[in-house]
Amino acid sequence: MKFEIVTLFPDYFSLSLKQSLLGKGVENGLFDIDVINLRDFAVDKHRTVDDTPFGGGGGMVMKVEPLDRCLQSLGWPRRPDSDDSEKREHLVLTSAAGKPFDQTDAVRYSLSDRVTIICGHYLGVDDRIMQLFDIEEVSIGDFVLTGGEPAAAVMVDAIGRLIPGVLGNFESALEDSYMNQLLGSPCYTRPAEYEGFGVPEELLSGDHAKIRQYRRYAAIARCMERRPELLEHADLSEDEWRFARSLKDKKK
């Protein structure tokens, strides 16, 4: 798999994507990360990539020409006539106006061959780039950053860790929060008792079925307490739905 990050500030990624498991993933050849400086595709000697918006107002807008030249150099075709829902390559723009990026997206992108992320800036990009190319606008939250670089780093981290071989134990990824539309269950490690607080007996039982059931119900309880809206789309059994409804009734 290959990541490409189109940015105005390539130095931002000089260390952030070379650390921990992502760095090891690149070293082991599990995926590649290429960082592209958008200024290299500017059309003037000053390497200008932004300009004032038509219609007036404050702020700047990323110019269409450098982005067009950059994407064409990376081999991205102009907007296709048909929508391929199972496409193996994704062209993404970080944008406060984009669709919220979630774990389902991370999984979907991790199964592809290439993800190219354009780091948005300023007021945004000249909207004509969206007409020229099939670009997915993505937001990592309902807040505004100084640029799209932190968002791109978050996305690469969320996607990259799901690529087989990156995590030492892939089972841990399958138990992540949001993987099953639920938050993760509480977790514990040694010592078994600390300052009068113990570990749930189920986790010490050695009974794998009992442990799985405990973690499932604990995750549902955590969801009901912190993110009850997630349960609306969760795949729960009848017993689990009854348990969830009982928790909801207690909150009333």
C-alpha positions in Angstrom: 0.0 0.0 0.0 1.1 3.6 -0.6 0.3 6.8 1.1 0.9 10.1 -0.6 0.6 13.4 1.3 0.4 16.7 -0.6 1.3 19.5 1.7 2.7 23.1 1.9 4.8 22.0 4.9 6.6 18.7 4.2 8.9 19.2 7.2 5.8 18.6 9.4 6.0 14.9 8.6 9.8 14.5 8.9 9.5 12.9 12.3 5.8 12.4 13.0 5.3 9.5 10.5 8.7 7.8 11.2 7.9 7.0 14.9 6.5 3.9 16.6 4.6 1.3 14.6 4.2 3.5 11.5 8.0 3.9 11.2 8.4 0.1 11.6 5.7 -0.5 9.0 7.6 1.5 6.5 10.9 -0.1 7.4 9.4 -3.6 7.0 7.9 -2.7 3.6 4.3 -3.0 4.7 3.5 0.4 3.1 5.2 3.5 1.7 4.7 7.1 2.7 5.6 9.8 0.1 5.4 13.5 1.1 4.9 15.9 -1.8 5.6 19.6 -1.6 2.8 21.4 -3.4 5.0 24.4 -4.0 7.1 22.4 -6.5 4.0 22.6 -8.8 3.5 26.3 -8.6 3.3 28.1 -12.0 5.3 31.2 -11.1 8.8 31.9 -10.0 7.6 32.9 -6.5 6.1 29.4 -6.1 2.7 30.9 -5.2 0.1 28.4 -4.1 -2.6 30.7 -2.7 -4.4 33.9 -3.6 -7.2 36.2 -2.3 -10.8 35.0 -2.8 -13.0 36.3 -5.5 -15.8 38.4 -4.0 -13.6 39.8 -1.3 -13.3 39.0 2.4 -10.4 37.9 4.5 -8.2 34.8 4.2 -6.6 33.0 1.3 -7.6 30.2 -1.1 -5.4 27.4 -2.4 -5.0 27.9 -6.1 -6.3 25.3 -8.6 -3.3 25.3 -11.0 -0.7 23.8 -8.6 -3.1 21.2 -7.3 -4.0 20.2 -10.9 -0.4 19.9 -11.9 0.5 17.9 -8.8 -2.4 15.4 -9.1 -1.7 14.8 -12.7 2.0 14.2 -12.0 0.9 11.6 -9.5 -1.1 9.8 -12.2 -4.6 10.8 -10.9 -7.1 10.9 -13.8 -9.6 13.6 -14.3 -13.0 12.9 -12.8 -14.2 9.5 -14.1 -17.7 9.2 -15.6 -18.8 6.4 -13.4 -18.7 5.9 -9.6 -16.7 2.9 -8.6 -17.8 2.1 -5.0 -15.1 -0.6 -4.7 -12.2 1.5 -6.0 -8.8 0.6 -4.8 -7.3 4.1 -4.8 -8.7 7.1 -2.9 -8.0 10.8 -3.4 -8.8 12.7 -0.2 -8.9 16.3 0.9 -8.8 17.3 4.5 -11.5 19.9 5.0 -13.6 21.3 7.9 -16.6 20.9 5.6 -15.9 17.2 4.8 -17.6 14.0 5.9 -16.5 13.0 9.4 -13.7 10.4 9.3 -14.5 7.4 11.4 -13.3 3.8 12.0 -15.3 2.5 9.0 -13.4 4.8 6.7 -10.1 3.8 8.3 -10.9 0.1 7.5 -12.1 0.9 4.0 -8.9 2.9 3.2 -6.7 0.2 4.7 -8.0 -2.3 2.2 -7.0 -0.1 -0.8 -3.8 0.1 -2.8 -3.2 3.9 -2.6 -4.5 6.8 -0.5 -3.5 10.3 -1.5 -4.2 13.0 1.0 -4.3 16.7 0.1 -3.7 18.9 3.2 -6.2 21.7 3.0 -5.3 25.2 4.2 -6.7 28.7 4.6 -10.3 29.2 3.6 -10.1 26.1 1.6 -9.2 25.1 -2.0 -10.5 26.5 -5.2 -13.6 24.5 -5.7 -12.8 23.8 -9.4 -10.3 21.2 -8.3 -13.3 19.2 -7.0 -14.9 19.4 -10.4 -11.8 18.2 -12.1 -11.0 15.2 -9.9 -13.0 12.7 -7.8 -12.0 13.9 -4.4 -13.4 12.8 -1.0 -13.6 15.6 1.5 -12.9 14.4 5.0 -12.9 16.1 8.4 -11.5 14.6 11.6 -13.7 16.7 13.9 -16.0 19.7 14.4 -13.2 22.1 14.9 -10.7 24.1 12.8 -7.0 23.5 12.6 -4.2 25.8 11.3 -3.8 23.4 8.4 -4.6 19.9 7.2 -1.2 18.4 8.2 -2.4 17.2 11.7 -5.5 15.7 10.1 -3.5 13.9 7.5 -1.2 12.5 10.2 -4.2 11.3 12.2 -5.7 9.5 9.1 -2.4 7.8 8.1 -2.0 6.6 11.7 -5.6 5.3 11.9 -5.3 3.6 8.5 -1.8 2.3 8.7 -2.2 0.5 12.0 -4.9 -1.7 10.4 -2.6 -3.0 7.6 -1.8 -6.6 8.5 1.7 -6.9 10.0 1.8 -3.4 11.5 0.5 -4.4 14.9 2.3 -7.3 16.6 -1.1 -8.8 17.5 -3.7 -8.0 15.0 -6.4 -9.3 17.3 -5.9 -6.1 19.4 -7.0 -4.0 16.3 -10.2 -6.1 16.0 -11.1 -5.2 19.6 -10.5 -1.5 19.2 -13.1 1.1 20.1 -15.5 1.7 17.2 -14.6 -1.5 15.3 -18.0 -3.0 16.2 -19.9 0.3 16.5 -19.1 0.2 20.2 -16.5 1.8 22.5 -13.9 -0.6 23.9 -14.5 -2.3 27.2 -12.5 -1.3 30.3 -9.1 -3.0 30.4 -6.7 -3.9 33.3 -3.3 -5.3 33.9 -1.1 -6.3 36.8 -1.3 -5.9 39.8 -4.7 -7.6 40.3 -5.4 -5.3 43.2 -4.3 -1.8 43.8 -5.3 0.6 46.6 -8.3 -1.5 47.3 -9.5 -1.6 43.7 -9.6 -5.0 42.1 -10.0 -6.4 38.6 -13.4 -7.9 37.6 -13.5 -11.6 38.4 -14.5 -12.5 34.9 -11.2 -11.3 33.5 -9.3 -13.5 36.0 -11.5 -16.6 35.5 -9.6 -18.1 32.5 -13.0 -18.8 31.0 -12.7 -17.3 27.5 -16.5 -17.4 26.8 -17.1 -15.6 30.1 -14.4 -13.0 29.3 -15.8 -12.3 25.9 -19.3 -11.8 27.3 -18.0 -9.5 30.1 -16.1 -7.4 27.6 -19.1 -7.2 25.3 -21.5 -6.1 28.0 -19.0 -3.8 29.5 -18.6 -2.1 26.1 -22.3 -1.7 25.8 -22.5 -0.2 29.3 -19.7 2.3 28.4 -21.4 3.2 25.2 -24.7 3.9 27.1 -22.9 6.1 29.5 -20.7 8.1 27.1 -21.9 7.7 23.5 -25.5 6.3 23.6 -26.0 7.4 19.9 -23.6 4.6 18.8 -25.9 1.9 20.1 -28.5 3.0 17.5 -26.4 1.4 14.8 -24.7 -1.4 16.7 -25.2 -5.0 15.8 -26.6 -6.4 19.1 -28.3 -9.6 20.0 -31.7 -9.7 21.6 -30.2 -10.2 25.0 -27.8 -7.4 24.5 -30.6 -5.1 23.4 -32.5 -5.9 26.5 -29.4 -5.1 28.6 -28.9 -1.8 26.7 -32.6 -0.9 27.3 -32.3 -1.7 31.0 -29.4 0.6 31.2 -31.3 3.3 29.4 -34.3 2.9 31.7 -32.0 3.4 34.7 -30.7 6.7 33.3 -34.2 8.2 33.1 
